[in-house]
Amino acid sequence: MTALPYETLTPSDDAMWSAVLDHDATADGTFLYGVMTTGVYCRPSCPSRRPLRTNVRFFAEAASAQAAGLRACKRCHPDQASIAERHAGAVSRACALIDASEELPSLGALADAADLSRFHFHRVFKALTGVTPKAYGEAHRAERLRGELDDGASVTQAIYGAGFGSNGRFYAVSNHRLGMKPSDYQKGGAGAAIRFAVGQTSLGAILVAATDKGVCAIQFGDDPDALVRALQDRFPKAELIGADAGFEALVARVVGLVEGSADAADLPLDIQGTAFQERVWRALRDIPKGSTASYADIAARIGAPKAVRAVAQACAANPTAVAIPCHRVVRSDGALSGYRWGVERKRALLQREAAI
């Protein structure tokens, strides 16, 4: 079903009526509908029998429906927070506790903050964010670590400042989070070996770079030299190694992604972002080839329905074109929005994926 423009302030009556007919839970919280003949107002997802369209009016909030003389439905309770809203609030409180804590809180402490049992909280958190509470906490601490290192703190200071508590606990996960030793990251990639090559596609030049853990950059461009310079600027002290025969096979695989003949599902990646960016990027990889999603869809999938603009920013920060398919995210009306590597490339990628 085509995504409805719920994030706009005034969705059309036809769009809202379509959501009512579909019992669309993603529309809950964006509007209410009232049945004037029964005097009851409901959520779009209400399981009650559908009324006649001529008897329905739409309302932005419960107060407006009540002012029109309507009473709340006893099945969907539109005058109370929905289960989805309560869960989103619970996860938001837990994330805030993680963000504010020096040490990662225990599962019990997070569940208490969310007012849920430990088992139920763990399930709800993963369903809304796509990651476990522990993985979210590790991503947040790694984000803080990168900030400490970028600000010039010593490695030891950064480890403790990020809340790892001990060197051992940090080094157990550091390579997974940073892709290189923290001292190497701090020194602009000093000591790190990054292989790279520039290939040609039907959409122009493409640079592919990878550490021994996976692809760390896929960048389109019109000037191959500019692509290489940008990689050097990102890791000025890394050992950049030109492609060998084995790496050329990886580049060919990425070119296949561009041309539509390959799949990115098992392409190893070594990328770093904030905890929020990684949640968005994970959701983008779940969009099937040939399909699109709106920024509002992605925001809802990661449990942050109001973070539409932040989702767009995370898409723009994607370091690996086509491997993380941010080109599959469009506006709610289906129109193409900005793309880091040019809207024409985005249009071409979507057209060839749709054809396949």
N, C-alpha and C positions, 0 to 999 in steps of 0.2 A: 504494500500500500504506500502511496506517495506520502512523504512526511508532511504533516500539517504545520502551519506557521504559528505554533503555540507561543513562541517566544516574542512575537509581536504584540503590541498593546491592544490591537483590535482585530483578532482573527475574524474571518468572514463568517456569516451565519451558516453558509453551506459547509464550511470546514468544521464548525462546531456541531452541526447536525450530523455530519458524517461520523464524528467521534462518538456521538450519543448512540448512533445505530450500531457502531462497532464495539460498544462497551469499553472504549479505549481508556485504560488506566493511566496512560502517559499524559492524558489531557486533564486529569484531576489536579485541582489547584490553579488551573488557568481560567476556568469559568464554571458556572452552575447553570442548570436549566430548570425552569419551572413549568409545571403543567397547570394551566389556568383553570381547567375544568375540575380538577381534584383538589387544588389549593396546596399542592406539595412541590417542594423543590429538591433536586437531587444532584449528585455528582455525575459526570459523564459515564463513569464505569458502573453505575448502579445496575444491579441485575433485574430490576423490576421490568415488567412488560413495557415495550416501547409505546409512547403515546402517538397520537396523530400530530403531524408537523404543524398543522394550523392551530393547535392548542398550546404550543410551546413558545416560551420566551426565554431569552438568555440573560444571565446576570454575571457581573464581574465578581461579586462577593455575596456572602450570606446576608449581610445587612441590607443590601439592595433588594434581595428576594423577600426578606421579611417585611421591608417597607411596602412592598407590593401586596402584602396580605397573605403571603405564603408561609407554610410551616415546613420544618425540616423532615425529610424522609426518615422513617424509623429503620430502614434497611441499610442505607449507605451513610447515615449520620453526617450530612454535608456541613453541619454547624460545628463539627469537631475535627481535630486533626486526623487525617487518614493514617492507615497503618504505614503506608509508604513514607508519609511525612514524618511520622514518629520514628521510623527506622532511620530516615535521613538525619533527623535531629540527633538521634543516639550516636550514629557514626560520626557526625560532626563534633559532638562533645568528646568522643574518644580521640579523634584526630587532634583536637585542640589540646587535650591532655598530653598526647605524645609530643606535640610540637613544643609544649611548655616545659617538658621534663628533661632533666639532665641525663637520667638513665631511662631506658625503655621500661615503662610500667608493666607490671605483670598482667597476664590475661584476666585474672580476677579483678584487679584494680580497674582495668578498662571496662570490663563488663559491669562493674558496680557504677561507674560513671555513666554508662549507657542505660542503667536500670534494666539490664537483661541478664539472664543466666549466661554462664561462660560458654556453653555449647551454642545457645541461640545467638549470642553476640558474635561469636566467631563465624557462624554461617551467614548472618546478616551482613557483617563487615565485608566478607569476601564477595558476597553477591553484589553489593553496591559499589565496591571499589575495584574489584577484580584481583585483589591481592589479600593475603592474610594480614592480621594486625602486626605480626612480627616482621613481615616483608616491608610493610609500610614504614614501620619504625626504623628499619635498617636503611631504607631509602632516604628517610628524613635525616638521619644522622650522617649519611654519606654526603648529603647536600650541605649540611652544616660544615662537614670536614672540608669540602671543596672551597667553601667560603672562607674558612680559616686559612687554608693554604694560599688562596688567592690574595688574602690580606697580608700575607707575609709572616704568619706565625710559623714557629718551628714545627716539625712533624710531630714531636711529642706533645707540644702545646695543643696542636690541632686535634690530635687523637683524643686527649682528655677534654678539650673544649667542645668536641662534638658529642661527648657523652658515652664514649666507649668504655671508660672505666679502667681499662688495662690495654697494654700493647697487644697481648695475646688475643684478646677478644676482637680487637680491630683487625689484626692481620689474618684472622680466620675468614674474614669476608672482604678484605680490602681489594683484592684483585678482581673479585666479582663486581664490586661497586665502581671502582675507578678504572679498571682495565689496565693499570700499570701501578708500580709501586708509588706510594704517596710522595716520596721524595722526588721521584721522576716526574710526577705530575706537577709538583710545585716548581720544578726547574724547567718547565716548558717541554716536558717529554724527554729530558736528558736521560740517556740510558735505554730508552724504549726504542724498539725496532718496529717501524711501520712500513709495510710494503705498499706500493701504489702503482697505478698505471692509468693512463688516459686512453679511452677508446672512443670510437665513433658510433653513433646511432642515427636513426632517421630523424631524431629530435635534436641533433647536435652533439657536441663533445660531452663526454661523461668521465668524471674521475672516480675511481674506486680505490679506497685505502683500507687496510686491515692490519690489526695487531695479530698476535698468535692466538687470540681468543675469538676473533670474529671481525666482521666488517665494521669499521668505525666511521666511514664517510662514503656517501654516494652523492655526487654533486653534478648537476647539469651546468653547461656554460657554452658561450660562443667562442671563448678564447682559451685554448688548452693551457697556455702559459699562465693565465690568470688563475686557473683552477689550481695549478701546482703551487703558485705563490700563496694562495689562500690557505692551502694545507701547511705550508712552511710557517705562515704566520700563526696558525693555531698551535703547532708544536715546533717552535723555533729551534729546540735543542734535541729533538728526536733524531734518530738515525733513519732517514728516509731512503728506502731501498727500491730501486727500479724493478719492474716486473720481470719474473722469470717464467719459464714455461708453465709451471704449476699454477702460478698466480694468473696467468693469461686465461686459464680455464675458468677461474672465478670471475674474471672480468666478462668473459663470454656468457657466463650464467646471468650476470647482471644485465648485460645487453639483451639477453632473452627476456628478462622481466620487462624491459622497455618495449620490446617488439611484441610482447604478448604471448611468447612461446614457452615461458618458464613460470614457475610458481615460487613465491618467497617463503612458503610455510616453514621450510627447514633450513633457510639461509642463516648461518650463525652471525649474530650481531654483537658488537662490543661498543655500546653507546651509553652515555651518561646524561641524566637530566634530573630535574627536581622530582620529588615524589609525585607531584601532580602531573608533570609532563609524562612520566613513565606510565601512569595510569591511562592517560589519553592515548599514548602511542600503542599500548597494549590493546586498547579498544579499537584503534584503527586497523590493527592487523587482523581483527576478527571480522572486518567488512569483506564479504565475499567478492571475488573478482566479478565484474559486470554489474555490481550494485553500488549504490551511493547511500550516504547518510547525511543528515543535516548536523550542524554544530550543536543544535539543541538535542538531537538524538544522542550524540556522544556524551554531552553533559549529563543527560538522564541516565545513560548506561553506567557511568562511573559514580553515580550517586551525588552529583552536584548540579542539579537542574538549573540553577541560577548562574552557573559559571560559563555561560555561552561565550562571552568574550575571552575568558581565560583559555577555553578550549581552542579558540581560533589562534591565540598566541602560541599555544603549545604546538599546534599544527605548523605554524610558521617557523618554529625552532627545530623542527625535525631535521636531523643531520643526514638521514639516509633516504634519499628520494627512491620511490617505488618499492623499496624493501619495507618501509613503513608507509603505507599508501595514503598519505594525506591528500592526494589528488582525488580520492573518492569522497571527500567531504564537500558538500555544496550548501548553498543557502536553502532555507526551508521552501522557497518557491521553485527550487530546482535550478536556479541561475548559478553560474560559476562565480565564485568570489576570488579574491587574490590567491596567488600561488607563488611560493618562494622562487620558483624557477620559470615563471611566466605563465599567464593564463592560457596562451595558445598551446603550450606543452600539456597543460592540464586537460584541455579539451581533446587533444589528440590521444592522450592516454585513455580517457574515458570512452572515446569513440571506438578505439580498437578493442578494448575490453568488452564493451557491449556487443560488438560484432562477433567476438569469440563465444 
